[in-house]
């Protein structure tokens, strides 16, 4: 966090920007679940980032570090964490609150016991793993889906990156594979989180002012039926 804070203090004045012009998200580590640990973690993030509020704060994982995934305390401790997030949200310190890697059962339990429904669920979403049931559940409950691993994992060596279907569509639209995969997410209403250190790739990832036609969207939407693959850890194992 210190490096981020240092960078912001250096760059924002040069760009004539203020804190309110940028959007800062942070997450609660699985090692900080529970009332006391969660409270300390939020205060630590605020202090290290030198800000008095965060735009979005997420519970990173439904489980608790060093706890068996089937242990009942996973459910108890993450609910305690959520109640802390709710209090910070009510006080205006956390402008939006959400979760990450929550499945439908995780969300159902949370919604049944919360005062504030999560604003965001950040999950793995891409044509190899579209999670349609989860997306529909989130939509019906007013929860925004934020997609990670939009390009699969491991960059160009990813199976998703190398998919002949995706490459064919990219060639047909005269776009790059990352542009097609990111646009697929945007056309489904997700926000996307591409990561790159390459300036050219970063610029390209913003150049998404095109539309994937219905026929090609259908191809991407059904790709998981022949090429299904999950790249990140599976939260379905967590009680």
Secondary structure as GFF3:
##gff-version 3
##sequence-region A 1 239
A	DSSP	alpha_helix	2	14	.	.	.	ID=ss1
A	DSSP	three_ten_helix	19	21	.	.	.	ID=ss2
A	DSSP	beta_strand	25	28	.	.	.	ID=ss3
A	DSSP	three_ten_helix	30	32	.	.	.	ID=ss4
A	DSSP	alpha_helix	35	49	.	.	.	ID=ss5
A	DSSP	beta_strand	56	59	.	.	.	ID=ss6
A	DSSP	alpha_helix	73	90	.	.	.	ID=ss7
A	DSSP	beta_strand	97	100	.	.	.	ID=ss8
A	DSSP	alpha_helix	104	113	.	.	.	ID=ss9
A	DSSP	beta_strand	120	124	.	.	.	ID=ss10
A	DSSP	alpha_helix	132	140	.	.	.	ID=ss11
A	DSSP	beta_strand	144	148	.	.	.	ID=ss12
A	DSSP	three_ten_helix	155	157	.	.	.	ID=ss13
A	DSSP	alpha_helix	159	162	.	.	.	ID=ss14
A	DSSP	alpha_helix	164	173	.	.	.	ID=ss15
A	DSSP	alpha_helix	177	187	.	.	.	ID=ss16
A	DSSP	beta_strand	191	192	.	.	.	ID=ss17
A	DSSP	alpha_helix	199	206	.	.	.	ID=ss18
A	DSSP	alpha_helix	214	221	.	.	.	ID=ss19
A	DSSP	alpha_helix	224	227	.	.	.	ID=ss20
A	DSSP	three_ten_helix	235	237	.	.	.	ID=ss21
###
